[in-house]
Amino acid sequence: MTVTPEFQGVHLWDRLCWAKENLEPHQSDIRVVYEDSVDQPAKILSPDLNWVAAAENGGVLPPVEVYWELAKDEAQPDFVKHTRGYLLHNTKPVGPMTETSGPYGGWVNYLIMKDVPQSVWRTWNEGNKPKMVICRKDQLPSTREWRNAWKISEDLATDETVAA
Amino acid sequence: MASEIRVNTLKDASGNNSVATSFVSNGSAKLRHASSTDGASLFGSFNVSSLGDTATGKETINFTDSMSDNSYSVTHGNGNDHNGSIRILLTDTLTASSYQVHAYNTSSALSDGPTCSTVFGDLA
């Protein structure tokens, strides 16, 4: 593991530049499949290889709650421009995470809480089938045929979140 | 940081052609992404946290460092779809934290294939 400089107060952009220069990208085969509308096909989230490297090394990414605060600001009807971007840069960065351990229970959970709509991950298991499933890339259909009809299986129980 | 140079203005060797460092940083691309033909894998990027495979021909790119608003510019690189058709790429659903790329083939149908994009604008 590479020793991360003390980055609290350093612009997140500069931290990402440091991470790009110093950390080995990590291509993960984790995929998050979720449905946020009955009228649309299932969506699939793939983690970025440089982002995973930063998450696993620690000390680079801000707490996920910072993104929630910015999302709240952006949801205001009179939103024009972010005025609390400093939260990204001045809040103490989160420590190292693996897929399933560390802050937030691992970077998979962090990524879900950052990039999947809250309406999905806060209530993923409320219903007849899960709205969200974590799987490996090779568990997805091998071709793109009928992509717009992809849905999470009706057969999955809501306690089977990790199919890997 | 191991080292840094702090200057406000850059000039050439003869002292001419000055440019403010803020001009350089403001004009730099703030994100880049390149994704593969399956629409579900990133193979080159900067300032991206994840790629969303949203539907046929639709991808969502999520920022790590958010933009200050949704008035940034996105430029696209084009790629052929699975049938070799030249595609048209459009930006859709811009927010300060993500945007979508929609790819159409010459029949004006949404179509999968490799895409890349860069973003210019102000960070949050």
Interface residues (C-beta under 8 A of the other chain):
Chain A: P5 H11 L12 W13 D14 L16 W18 K20 Q27 R31 Q40 P41 K43 I44 L45 S46 P47 D48 L49 N50 W51 A54 L61 Y67 L70 A71 E74 V80 K81 H82 R84 G85 L88 L111 K114 D115 K137 L140 R144 R147 N148
Chain B: M1 K30 D38 G39 A40 S41 L42 F43 S45 F46 N47 V48 S49 S50 L51 G52 D53 T54 A55 T56 T60 N62 T64 D65 S66 M67 S68 D69 H82 T95 A96 S97 S98 D112 L123 A124
